């Protein structure tokens, strides 16, 4: 399938922001980034209506509105066939981890603080383009198409997002498990070349799963990428002792994952 990579001037964005002033500021910043088409609305209802009428490449949304929240908009988009694959970027002055956690677990492409610097926006827009414009990873030792991946995360939305990023890099064999306990069962039955796991999960978390993989002779060689919304927090500082190969932040950026894949799978 020959597909055309889109660039920033071709990107069409729906900006959902209740404040007139903020809408103007963010629109100006997007124009400065050379974004092609920007449609701005002020409420969840208008955004929903706009999404039914026009297809867009990215939704950039605030957190709180008079008629609902950004998470409701995101969940609504994820539940509809025509909008469930549109990347979603949150812009919010909200900093409480519990409030941001829902977005991180729902597979957003980026979370920007308010106020943000142009550099933050540039990075988030490039992460979006990386997600849309897929490019296969080229490996020295074997074909990316043959790599068997076990993806472990208790959030279905997060699994969908991670799967999309991995498939965009050419990975075709991806099995899923919704926590460490299910993952262990799969690891006993099947062979995998890579495990991508969440950290926080019920029954058996990412740390316990990593330790199982490392201390079990049949699986000890499998590289592990751990994905967590608290990659930079203090209690993750010694996670590498459990034998993981790479630690990745949620929302994770395709470019970062690509680098990890090349590094891990070429070793």
C-alpha positions as CSV (number, residue, x, y, z in Angstrom):
1,X,0.0,0.0,0.0
2,X,1.5,3.2,-1.1
3,X,0.7,5.9,1.4
4,X,1.6,9.5,1.4
5,X,3.2,10.8,4.6
6,X,1.5,14.0,5.8
7,X,3.5,17.0,6.9
8,X,2.5,19.8,9.3
9,X,1.1,22.1,6.6
10,X,-1.3,19.2,5.6
11,X,-2.3,18.5,9.2
12,X,-5.9,19.3,10.1
13,X,-6.5,20.0,13.8
14,X,-9.7,20.4,15.8
15,X,-8.9,22.7,18.8
16,X,-11.4,22.3,21.7
17,X,-10.8,25.1,24.2
18,X,-13.5,27.0,26.2
19,X,-11.5,30.3,26.6
20,X,-11.5,32.7,23.7
21,X,-8.1,34.1,24.8
22,X,-6.6,30.6,25.1
23,X,-8.1,29.6,21.7
24,X,-6.4,32.6,20.1
25,X,-3.0,31.9,21.8
26,X,-3.0,28.2,20.9
27,X,-4.2,28.9,17.3
28,X,-1.4,31.4,16.8
29,X,1.2,28.9,18.2
30,X,-0.2,26.2,15.8
31,X,0.0,28.6,12.9
32,X,3.6,29.4,13.8
33,X,4.3,25.6,13.6
34,X,3.0,25.7,10.0
35,X,-0.1,23.6,10.8
36,X,-2.3,23.7,7.7
37,X,-5.9,23.7,9.0
38,X,-7.2,24.6,12.4
39,X,-10.8,24.5,13.4
40,X,-11.5,25.9,16.9
41,X,-14.6,25.2,19.0
42,X,-15.5,26.0,22.6
43,X,-17.5,23.1,24.0
44,X,-17.7,19.3,24.0
45,X,-21.0,19.5,22.1
46,X,-19.5,21.6,19.3
47,X,-16.5,19.3,19.1
48,X,-18.7,16.2,18.8
49,X,-20.7,17.8,16.1
50,X,-17.6,18.9,14.2
51,X,-16.1,15.4,14.4
52,X,-19.3,13.9,12.8
53,X,-19.1,16.4,9.9
54,X,-15.4,16.5,9.1
55,X,-12.5,14.2,9.5
56,X,-9.5,15.6,11.3
57,X,-6.0,14.3,11.9
58,X,-5.6,15.4,15.5
59,X,-7.9,16.7,18.3
60,X,-6.2,19.1,20.7
61,X,-8.4,19.6,23.8
62,X,-8.5,21.3,27.2
63,X,-9.6,19.4,30.3
64,X,-12.6,21.2,31.7
65,X,-15.7,22.6,29.8
66,X,-19.1,24.0,30.8
67,X,-20.7,20.9,29.3
68,X,-18.2,18.1,30.3
69,X,-14.6,17.1,30.4
70,X,-11.8,16.3,28.0
71,X,-11.9,12.7,29.2
72,X,-15.5,12.4,28.2
73,X,-14.7,13.7,24.7
74,X,-11.8,11.3,24.4
75,X,-13.9,8.3,25.6
76,X,-16.7,9.3,23.2
77,X,-14.2,9.5,20.3
78,X,-12.8,6.1,21.3
79,X,-16.2,4.5,21.2
80,X,-17.1,5.6,17.7
81,X,-15.7,3.8,14.6
82,X,-15.1,7.0,12.6
83,X,-13.2,8.8,15.4
84,X,-11.5,6.0,17.4
85,X,-8.2,6.2,15.7
86,X,-7.8,10.0,15.7
87,X,-4.8,11.1,17.9
88,X,-5.8,13.1,21.0
89,X,-3.6,15.7,22.7
90,X,-4.5,17.2,26.0
91,X,-3.5,20.8,27.0
92,X,-4.2,21.5,30.6
93,X,-3.1,23.4,33.7
94,X,-4.2,20.3,35.7
95,X,-1.2,18.8,37.4
96,X,-2.8,16.3,39.9
97,X,-1.5,12.9,38.9
98,X,-4.9,11.2,39.5
99,X,-6.6,13.5,37.0
100,X,-3.9,13.1,34.4
101,X,-3.7,9.3,34.9
102,X,-7.0,8.6,33.1
103,X,-5.6,10.4,30.0
104,X,-2.3,8.6,30.2
105,X,-4.1,5.2,30.4
106,X,-6.3,6.1,27.4
107,X,-3.5,6.3,24.9
108,X,-3.2,10.1,24.3
109,X,-0.4,11.2,22.0
110,X,0.8,14.0,24.3
111,X,-0.1,16.0,27.4
112,X,0.9,19.6,27.4
113,X,1.0,21.8,30.5
114,X,-0.6,25.3,30.4
115,X,1.2,27.5,29.8
116,X,3.5,25.6,27.5
117,X,6.5,26.5,25.4
118,X,6.7,26.3,21.6
119,X,9.3,23.5,22.1
120,X,6.6,21.3,23.9
121,X,4.2,21.9,21.1
122,X,6.8,21.1,18.4
123,X,7.6,17.8,20.1
124,X,4.0,16.8,20.6
125,X,3.1,17.6,16.9
126,X,6.1,15.5,15.7
127,X,4.9,12.6,18.0
128,X,1.5,12.9,16.3
129,X,3.1,12.8,12.8
130,X,5.2,9.8,13.8
131,X,2.0,8.0,14.8
132,X,0.2,8.9,11.6
133,X,3.1,8.4,9.2
134,X,4.2,4.9,9.9
135,X,7.6,3.7,8.9
136,X,9.0,0.2,9.4
137,X,12.0,-0.3,11.6
138,X,15.0,-1.8,9.8
139,X,16.8,-4.4,11.8
140,X,20.2,-6.0,11.1
141,X,19.6,-9.4,12.6
142,X,16.1,-10.3,11.6
143,X,13.0,-9.1,9.9
144,X,10.7,-6.8,11.9
145,X,7.7,-8.8,10.5
146,X,8.9,-11.9,12.3
147,X,9.2,-10.4,15.7
148,X,6.7,-11.9,18.2
149,X,5.5,-9.4,20.8
150,X,3.6,-9.9,24.0
151,X,1.8,-6.7,25.0
152,X,0.7,-6.5,28.6
153,X,-1.6,-3.8,30.0
154,X,-4.8,-3.8,31.9
155,X,-6.2,-0.8,30.0
156,X,-7.7,-1.8,26.6
157,X,-7.4,1.8,25.3
158,X,-3.7,1.9,26.2
159,X,-3.2,-1.5,24.5
160,X,-4.9,-0.2,21.4
161,X,-2.6,2.8,21.3
162,X,0.6,0.9,21.9
163,X,-0.5,-1.8,19.4
164,X,-1.0,1.0,16.8
165,X,2.5,2.4,17.5
166,X,4.1,-1.0,17.2
167,X,2.1,-2.0,14.1
168,X,3.2,1.3,12.5
169,X,6.8,0.2,12.9
170,X,6.1,-3.1,11.0
171,X,5.4,-5.5,13.9
172,X,2.7,-7.9,12.8
173,X,2.7,-10.6,15.5
174,X,1.3,-9.0,18.6
175,X,-0.4,-11.0,21.4
176,X,-2.2,-9.2,24.2
177,X,-2.6,-10.0,27.9
178,X,-4.5,-7.8,30.4
179,X,-2.1,-8.4,33.4
180,X,1.0,-10.2,34.5
181,X,-0.8,-13.4,35.5
182,X,-2.3,-13.8,32.0
183,X,1.0,-12.9,30.5
184,X,2.8,-15.7,32.4
185,X,0.3,-18.2,31.0
186,X,1.0,-17.1,27.5
187,X,4.8,-17.1,28.0
188,X,4.5,-20.8,29.1
189,X,2.6,-21.7,26.0
190,X,4.3,-19.6,23.3
191,X,7.6,-18.1,22.3
192,X,8.1,-14.4,22.2
193,X,10.9,-12.1,21.1
194,X,9.9,-9.0,23.0
195,X,7.6,-8.1,26.0
196,X,6.1,-4.7,26.3
197,X,4.4,-4.3,29.7
198,X,2.7,-1.7,31.8
199,X,3.9,-1.2,35.3
200,X,0.7,-0.8,37.4
201,X,-1.6,-3.8,36.9
202,X,-3.9,-5.9,39.1
203,X,-3.0,-9.4,40.3
204,X,0.6,-9.3,39.0
205,X,2.3,-6.0,38.1
206,X,5.1,-5.2,35.7
207,X,7.8,-5.6,38.2
208,X,6.7,-9.1,39.2
209,X,6.2,-10.1,35.6
210,X,9.7,-8.9,34.7
211,X,11.2,-10.9,37.6
212,X,9.3,-14.0,36.4
213,X,10.7,-13.5,32.9
214,X,14.3,-13.0,34.1
215,X,14.4,-15.8,36.6
216,X,12.8,-18.4,34.4
217,X,15.3,-20.2,32.2
218,X,13.0,-20.5,29.2
219,X,12.2,-16.8,29.0
220,X,15.3,-15.1,30.6
221,X,16.6,-13.9,27.2
222,X,13.4,-12.0,26.2
223,X,13.9,-8.2,26.1
224,X,11.4,-6.2,28.2
225,X,10.2,-2.6,27.5
226,X,8.3,-1.3,30.5
227,X,5.7,1.4,29.9
228,X,4.6,3.5,32.8
229,X,2.9,6.8,33.5
230,X,5.4,7.3,36.4
231,X,8.6,6.7,34.6
232,X,10.3,9.6,36.3
233,X,9.1,9.0,39.8
234,X,11.4,8.0,42.7
235,X,10.0,4.5,43.2
236,X,10.9,3.6,39.5
237,X,14.5,4.5,40.0
238,X,15.6,1.0,40.8
239,X,13.3,-0.8,38.4
240,X,16.2,-1.6,36.1
241,X,17.4,-4.1,38.7
242,X,14.5,-6.3,37.8
243,X,16.2,-6.8,34.4
244,X,14.1,-4.6,32.1
245,X,15.8,-3.3,29.0
246,X,14.1,0.0,28.6
247,X,11.7,2.2,30.6
248,X,9.2,4.2,28.6
249,X,6.9,7.0,29.6
250,X,3.1,7.2,29.0
251,X,2.1,8.8,26.7
252,X,5.0,7.3,24.8
253,X,6.4,8.8,21.7
254,X,6.8,6.7,18.6
255,X,10.3,8.0,17.9
256,X,11.5,7.0,21.4
257,X,10.0,3.5,21.0
258,X,11.6,3.1,17.6
259,X,15.0,3.9,19.0
260,X,14.5,1.4,21.8
261,X,13.4,-1.3,19.4
262,X,16.4,-0.9,17.2
263,X,18.7,-0.9,20.2
264,X,17.1,-3.9,21.9
265,X,16.5,-6.1,18.9
266,X,19.9,-5.5,17.3
267,X,21.8,-6.6,20.4
